[in-house]
Amino acid sequence: MLILSFEHYLEQKDKISLSLDKLHDTLNSFPKDCMGLPTKETFMNKEYQAASKEFKKHFSDLRGINGFASKKYKKELYSYHMNKRKQKMNKA
């Protein structure tokens, strides 16, 4: 995945995060045992396996672009997070 600018990174990160949220909800919709883990039947379910595989792929992509951005866009990330923090403080 080619990232050309900081804004492009933010767009890609948000896009991947949204798909991860949907996949997370899908995985959590399957039955769980008393300890909160998916049951053996769930692990054997083709839909669960496909969703789990897709989740791992997207999570790996997110880790990759975050690792890249934390090195290349260090100053931009710092100012971006500080601005978000200031906005939260002003709302409170």
C-alpha angles and dihedrals in degrees: 000000000000117000114196104175143006091258090052089051091053091049093050092045092052092046092052092044091054092051090047090053091052092047091047090054090048092051091047091053091070119092119272133200127239092280093053096253123126113266123247090255089054092053090053093050112110093216091053092048092050093047091047092050091049091047091052091049094051092043090053090050091051092050090050097052092042090053091049094046095047088061101038101035101035096136094042092049092049093052091042092054093043090053091050090049092050091050091052091048092050091052093051 
